[in-house]
Amino acid sequence: MKKSNGCNFLFMSLDMEAAGSDTDILMLNGILGESVTFPLNIQESQEVTSIAWNSKTSVAFVVPGNSGAEPTVSITHQNYHERINVSGQNYNLELRNLRMEDSGIYKADINTKTPEKFTTTTRCYNLQVYHIALGLHARRTGLLSGLAVLALLIIILSSVLLFLLCKRRQDAASKRTVYAYITASRDTQRAESRIYDEIPPSKSEKPSTQDSKPPGTSSYEIVI
């Protein structure tokens, strides 16, 4: 008896040292009357001995089958009767025909073993069950939000393009105005030059008195 008790104590100590938990809560969403799957993400190298599912009450107890056979699933609460299915490959639990009262926290205690030790890993889930009308409302709200963002982007892009177009037109108009002013200035200067070139010498200009006197006459007048 003592030897047996010592062995049991050693086994319990080894089991406690090997125990572990994964406390990250995975969010799951389901629709009323539909199904949802709780993924366990068990590695192929892990040898599962049993899985205990619990929520507000106990849910199910799963024991893997021998030599690849289907696992044995024991439903531990009547609320889950004929609504649970467990995959024989990865032991994921599927809950069918969802009810509103199925919402809540679920825990899976996964017991695995190796040649050296036994390990218990706990996975946590937060299941939220929605009525289909609420689901459609959420989808509609998301769709409307997406359309609003798209419309806002279109308005912003249109405003930017319109601003750039107006600025380009203003720049083009300014360039045409400067070019017209320079051209007009050059034409005015050319016209003035032609006017000055076309004016003949004035005929009203009279020769000087000295030039009108006959040659040989002195330019001095004798006063008597």
C-alpha positions as CSV (number, residue, x, y, z in Angstrom):
1,M,0.0,0.0,0.0
2,K,2.7,2.4,0.9
3,K,4.5,1.7,-2.3
4,S,1.3,2.2,-4.3
5,N,0.7,5.5,-2.4
6,G,4.2,6.6,-3.2
7,C,3.8,5.8,-6.8
8,N,0.5,7.6,-6.9
9,F,2.0,10.7,-5.3
10,L,4.9,10.6,-7.8
11,F,2.4,10.3,-10.7
12,M,0.4,13.2,-9.3
13,S,3.5,15.4,-8.9
14,L,4.6,14.6,-12.4
15,D,1.1,15.4,-13.8
16,M,1.0,18.8,-12.0
17,E,4.4,19.8,-13.2
18,A,3.4,19.0,-16.8
19,A,0.0,20.7,-16.7
20,G,-0.3,23.8,-18.8
21,S,-3.0,26.2,-20.1
22,D,-3.7,28.4,-23.0
23,T,-5.8,31.3,-21.5
24,D,-6.2,33.3,-24.7
25,I,-9.9,33.5,-25.4
26,L,-10.9,32.9,-29.0
27,M,-14.0,34.8,-30.2
28,L,-16.6,32.8,-32.1
29,N,-19.7,34.1,-33.8
30,G,-22.7,32.0,-34.7
31,I,-26.1,32.5,-36.3
32,L,-29.3,31.2,-34.6
33,G,-30.1,27.7,-36.0
34,E,-26.7,27.3,-37.7
35,S,-23.5,25.6,-36.7
36,V,-20.2,26.7,-35.2
37,T,-16.9,24.8,-34.8
38,F,-14.5,25.1,-31.9
39,P,-10.9,24.6,-33.2
40,L,-8.5,22.8,-30.9
41,N,-5.3,23.2,-33.1
42,I,-3.9,19.9,-31.8
43,Q,-0.5,19.0,-33.3
44,E,0.0,15.6,-34.9
45,S,2.8,14.8,-32.6
46,Q,0.5,15.1,-29.6
47,E,-1.2,11.9,-28.4
48,V,-4.6,12.8,-27.0
49,T,-6.0,10.7,-24.1
50,S,-9.2,12.6,-23.5
51,I,-10.9,16.0,-23.9
52,A,-13.4,17.5,-21.4
53,W,-15.7,20.3,-22.6
54,N,-17.3,22.6,-20.1
55,S,-19.4,25.8,-20.3
56,K,-22.1,27.0,-17.9
57,T,-22.5,23.3,-17.4
58,S,-20.6,20.3,-18.5
59,V,-20.9,19.7,-22.2
60,A,-19.1,16.6,-23.4
61,F,-16.3,14.2,-22.7
62,V,-14.3,12.9,-25.7
63,V,-12.1,9.8,-25.8
64,P,-10.1,9.1,-29.0
65,G,-10.7,5.8,-30.7
66,N,-8.0,3.1,-31.1
67,S,-6.1,2.7,-34.4
68,G,-7.7,5.7,-36.1
69,A,-11.3,4.7,-35.1
70,E,-13.9,7.5,-34.5
71,P,-13.7,9.0,-31.0
72,T,-16.2,8.2,-28.4
73,V,-18.3,11.3,-27.4
74,S,-20.2,11.3,-24.2
75,I,-22.8,14.1,-23.9
76,T,-22.7,15.2,-20.3
77,H,-25.7,17.6,-20.4
78,Q,-29.1,17.2,-22.0
79,N,-29.1,20.6,-23.6
80,Y,-26.4,19.4,-26.0
81,H,-28.1,16.1,-26.9
82,E,-27.8,15.3,-30.6
83,R,-26.2,18.6,-31.3
84,I,-22.5,17.8,-30.9
85,N,-20.2,16.2,-33.4
86,V,-16.4,15.6,-33.0
87,S,-14.0,15.3,-35.9
88,G,-11.9,12.1,-35.8
89,Q,-8.9,13.8,-37.4
90,N,-8.4,16.9,-35.2
91,Y,-11.0,16.5,-32.5
92,N,-12.6,19.8,-33.3
93,L,-16.1,20.1,-31.7
94,E,-19.0,21.2,-33.8
95,L,-22.1,22.5,-32.1
96,R,-25.2,22.4,-34.4
97,N,-28.6,24.0,-34.3
98,L,-27.4,27.0,-32.2
99,R,-29.6,28.5,-29.6
100,M,-29.5,31.9,-28.0
101,E,-28.7,30.4,-24.6
102,D,-25.6,28.7,-26.2
103,S,-23.8,32.0,-25.9
104,G,-21.0,32.1,-23.3
105,I,-17.6,30.9,-22.4
106,Y,-16.5,27.4,-23.3
107,K,-13.4,25.6,-22.1
108,A,-11.7,22.5,-23.4
109,D,-9.3,20.6,-21.2
110,I,-7.0,18.6,-23.6
111,N,-5.2,15.8,-21.9
112,T,-2.1,14.5,-23.8
113,K,0.7,12.2,-23.0
114,T,4.3,11.5,-24.0
115,P,6.6,8.8,-22.7
116,E,7.8,11.1,-20.0
117,K,4.7,13.0,-18.8
118,F,1.0,13.8,-19.0
119,T,0.0,17.3,-20.0
120,T,-3.3,19.2,-19.7
121,T,-3.9,22.2,-21.9
122,T,-7.0,24.4,-21.5
123,R,-8.4,26.3,-24.5
124,C,-11.0,29.0,-23.9
125,Y,-13.7,30.3,-26.3
126,N,-16.3,33.1,-26.2
127,L,-19.3,32.1,-28.3
128,Q,-21.8,34.8,-29.3
129,V,-25.0,33.7,-31.0
130,Y,-26.9,36.2,-33.1
131,H,-30.4,36.3,-34.6
132,I,-30.3,36.3,-38.4
133,A,-32.0,39.7,-38.5
134,L,-29.2,41.1,-36.3
135,G,-26.6,39.5,-38.5
136,L,-28.2,41.0,-41.6
137,H,-28.4,44.4,-39.8
138,A,-24.7,44.1,-39.0
139,R,-23.8,43.3,-42.6
140,R,-26.0,46.1,-43.9
141,T,-24.4,48.5,-41.5
142,G,-21.0,47.4,-42.7
143,L,-22.0,47.7,-46.3
144,L,-23.4,51.2,-45.7
145,S,-20.2,52.3,-44.0
146,G,-18.2,51.0,-46.9
147,L,-20.4,52.9,-49.4
148,A,-20.1,56.1,-47.3
149,V,-16.3,55.8,-47.3
150,L,-16.3,55.2,-51.1
151,A,-18.6,58.2,-51.7
152,L,-16.3,60.4,-49.6
153,L,-13.3,59.3,-51.5
154,I,-15.0,60.0,-54.8
155,I,-16.0,63.5,-53.7
156,I,-12.4,64.2,-52.5
157,L,-10.9,63.0,-55.8
158,S,-13.5,64.9,-57.8
159,S,-12.7,68.1,-55.9
160,V,-9.0,67.7,-56.4
161,L,-9.4,67.1,-60.1
162,L,-11.7,70.1,-60.5
163,F,-9.2,72.3,-58.6
164,L,-6.3,71.1,-60.8
165,L,-8.4,71.7,-64.0
166,C,-9.4,75.2,-62.9
167,K,-5.8,76.0,-62.0
168,R,-4.6,74.8,-65.4
169,R,-7.2,76.9,-67.2
170,Q,-6.2,80.0,-65.1
171,D,-2.5,79.4,-65.9
172,A,-3.3,79.0,-69.6
173,A,-5.4,82.2,-69.6
174,S,-2.6,84.1,-67.9
175,K,-0.1,82.9,-70.5
176,R,-2.4,84.0,-73.3
177,T,-2.9,87.5,-71.7
178,V,0.9,88.0,-71.4
179,Y,1.5,86.8,-74.9
180,A,-1.3,89.1,-76.3
181,Y,0.2,92.1,-74.4
182,I,3.7,91.5,-75.7
183,T,2.4,91.0,-79.3
184,A,0.3,94.2,-79.1
185,S,3.3,96.2,-77.8
186,R,5.4,95.0,-80.6
187,D,2.7,95.8,-83.2
188,T,2.3,99.3,-81.7
189,Q,6.1,100.0,-81.9
190,R,6.2,98.7,-85.6
191,A,3.2,100.9,-86.5
192,E,4.8,104.0,-85.0
193,S,8.0,103.3,-86.8
194,R,6.1,103.1,-90.1
195,I,4.2,106.4,-89.4
196,Y,7.5,108.2,-88.8
197,D,9.0,106.8,-92.0
198,E,6.1,107.8,-94.1
199,I,5.9,111.5,-93.1
200,P,7.5,113.7,-95.9
201,P,9.6,116.8,-95.3
202,S,7.4,119.9,-94.7
203,K,6.9,122.1,-97.7
204,S,6.2,125.2,-95.6
205,E,9.8,125.5,-94.6
206,K,11.1,128.6,-96.4
207,P,14.7,129.1,-97.4
208,S,16.6,131.6,-95.3
209,T,17.0,135.3,-96.4
210,Q,20.6,134.8,-97.1
211,D,19.9,132.0,-99.4
212,S,17.3,134.1,-101.4
213,K,19.7,136.9,-102.3
214,P,21.4,136.9,-105.6
215,P,25.0,135.9,-105.6
216,G,27.5,138.6,-105.3
217,T,25.3,140.8,-103.1
218,S,26.7,141.7,-99.7
219,S,24.9,140.6,-96.7
220,Y,25.2,144.0,-95.2
221,E,22.7,146.7,-95.9
222,I,23.8,150.4,-96.3
223,V,21.6,152.8,-94.5
224,I,21.6,156.4,-95.8
